[in-house]
Amino acid sequence: MATQQNHFYDMPSEQEAELAAASGRILAACTGQGDQTTLRLIDDNQEITVPIKAIHMLADILNQMALGNAISIIPIHAELTTQQAAAFLNISRPYLISQVLDTGKLPFHMAGNRRKIYFKDLMEYKAQQKAESKKTMARLAQLSQEMDLME
């Protein structure tokens, strides 16, 4: 079994972004037969069968590269440290601990004497925060219109 790693990639060069855009469009059109598809690798003169979900993930990666974004691949069940989770949420580690973890807003478990957070839980928390922000912004816009503050 392969060892599990979290992969972080640098920002793509302009040439890589252009190549990613072109190949991503072609790959996005690939639907395969059911749950899998076969790819032909010209360099090695081989064919490989891969899950169609992997094709969709690769198309998403290429799309992000085409936009000039750096990519990271983290398994959904990966355990993150509080520092990694805070960096992901763009908040300080002390705030994460005191205002998010200790208040029960985000589940965590202990590994020895250290808090660990599952990536899937972090993603759910982030989605919940985003939804709450959108709801608050919509309410503010509504109040602004009611008070005739919009010109």
C-alpha positions as CSV (number, residue, x, y, z in Angstrom):
1,M,0.0,0.0,0.0
2,A,1.3,3.5,-0.9
3,T,2.3,5.8,1.9
4,Q,-0.1,8.7,2.5
5,Q,1.2,12.1,1.9
6,N,-0.3,15.6,1.8
7,H,1.0,17.2,-1.4
8,F,1.4,21.0,-1.7
9,Y,2.4,22.4,-5.1
10,D,3.9,25.8,-6.0
11,M,2.2,28.4,-8.1
12,P,2.1,27.3,-11.8
13,S,4.2,29.1,-14.3
14,E,2.5,31.0,-17.2
15,Q,3.4,28.1,-19.5
16,E,2.0,25.5,-17.1
17,A,-1.2,27.5,-16.7
18,E,-1.7,27.7,-20.5
19,L,-1.0,23.9,-20.9
20,A,-3.4,23.2,-17.9
21,A,-6.2,25.2,-19.6
22,A,-5.9,23.4,-22.9
23,S,-5.6,19.9,-21.4
24,G,-8.3,20.6,-18.8
25,R,-10.9,21.4,-21.4
26,I,-10.2,18.1,-23.2
27,L,-10.2,16.1,-20.0
28,A,-13.4,17.7,-18.7
29,A,-15.2,16.4,-21.8
30,C,-14.1,12.8,-21.0
31,T,-17.0,10.9,-19.6
32,G,-15.8,7.3,-19.8
33,Q,-18.0,4.2,-19.7
34,G,-19.7,4.2,-16.3
35,D,-17.5,4.4,-13.3
36,Q,-14.2,4.2,-15.1
37,T,-12.3,5.2,-18.2
38,T,-9.2,4.2,-20.0
39,L,-6.4,6.6,-20.8
40,R,-3.6,6.0,-23.3
41,L,-0.2,7.2,-22.3
42,I,1.8,7.9,-25.4
43,D,5.2,8.3,-23.7
44,D,5.0,4.8,-22.2
45,N,2.8,3.3,-24.9
46,Q,0.5,2.0,-22.2
47,E,-3.2,2.1,-21.4
48,I,-4.4,2.6,-17.8
49,T,-7.9,2.3,-16.4
50,V,-8.8,4.9,-13.8
51,P,-12.0,5.8,-11.9
52,I,-14.0,8.5,-13.6
53,K,-13.9,10.4,-10.3
54,A,-10.1,10.6,-10.7
55,I,-10.6,12.2,-14.2
56,H,-13.0,14.8,-12.7
57,M,-10.5,15.5,-9.9
58,L,-7.7,15.9,-12.4
59,A,-9.9,18.3,-14.5
60,D,-10.5,20.4,-11.4
61,I,-6.8,20.5,-10.6
62,L,-6.0,21.6,-14.2
63,N,-8.7,24.2,-14.0
64,Q,-7.2,25.7,-10.8
65,M,-3.7,25.6,-12.4
66,A,-5.1,27.4,-15.5
67,L,-6.3,30.2,-13.1
68,G,-2.8,30.4,-11.7
69,N,-3.7,28.9,-8.4
70,A,-1.4,26.7,-6.3
71,I,-2.8,23.3,-5.5
72,S,-2.8,21.1,-2.4
73,I,-4.2,17.6,-2.1
74,I,-5.3,16.5,1.3
75,P,-7.2,13.3,2.0
76,I,-10.6,14.0,3.5
77,H,-9.8,11.9,6.6
78,A,-6.4,13.6,7.2
79,E,-5.7,14.8,10.7
80,L,-4.5,18.4,10.9
81,T,-2.7,20.2,13.7
82,T,-4.3,23.3,15.2
83,Q,-1.6,25.4,13.4
84,Q,-2.5,23.8,10.1
85,A,-6.3,24.2,10.7
86,A,-5.8,27.9,11.8
87,A,-3.8,28.6,8.6
88,F,-6.4,26.9,6.5
89,L,-9.1,29.1,8.0
90,N,-6.9,32.2,7.9
91,I,-7.3,32.8,11.7
92,S,-4.8,32.7,14.5
93,R,-4.1,29.5,16.4
94,P,-5.1,31.0,19.8
95,Y,-8.4,32.2,18.3
96,L,-9.0,28.7,16.8
97,I,-8.5,27.1,20.1
98,S,-10.4,29.5,22.4
99,Q,-13.2,30.6,20.2
100,V,-13.7,27.6,17.9
101,L,-12.5,24.3,19.4
102,D,-13.1,25.0,23.1
103,T,-16.6,26.3,22.4
104,G,-17.5,23.1,20.5
105,K,-18.0,24.8,17.1
106,L,-15.5,22.4,15.5
107,P,-14.9,18.9,16.7
108,F,-11.4,17.7,17.5
109,H,-9.8,14.7,19.2
110,M,-6.7,14.3,21.3
111,A,-3.6,12.5,20.0
112,G,-1.5,12.3,23.2
113,N,-1.7,15.9,24.5
114,R,-2.3,17.5,21.2
115,R,-5.5,18.5,19.5
116,K,-6.1,17.0,16.0
117,I,-8.8,18.1,13.6
118,Y,-10.1,15.9,10.8
119,F,-10.0,17.7,7.4
120,K,-13.5,16.7,6.6
121,D,-14.7,18.4,9.8
122,L,-12.7,21.5,9.0
123,M,-14.3,21.7,5.5
124,E,-17.8,21.3,7.0
125,Y,-17.0,24.1,9.5
126,K,-15.7,26.4,6.7
127,A,-18.8,25.7,4.6
128,Q,-21.0,26.5,7.6
129,Q,-19.2,29.8,8.2
130,K,-19.5,30.8,4.6
131,A,-23.2,30.1,4.6
132,E,-23.6,32.1,7.8
133,S,-21.6,35.0,6.2
134,K,-23.8,35.0,3.1
135,K,-26.9,35.0,5.3
136,T,-25.6,37.9,7.3
137,M,-24.7,39.9,4.2
138,A,-28.1,39.3,2.7
139,R,-29.7,40.5,5.9
140,L,-27.5,43.6,5.9
141,A,-28.4,44.4,2.3
142,Q,-32.1,44.0,3.2
143,L,-31.8,46.3,6.2
144,S,-29.9,48.8,4.0
145,Q,-32.7,48.8,1.5
146,E,-35.3,49.1,4.1
147,M,-33.5,52.1,5.6
148,D,-33.1,53.6,2.1
149,L,-29.3,53.7,2.4
150,M,-28.7,52.3,-1.1
151,E,-28.4,54.9,-3.8
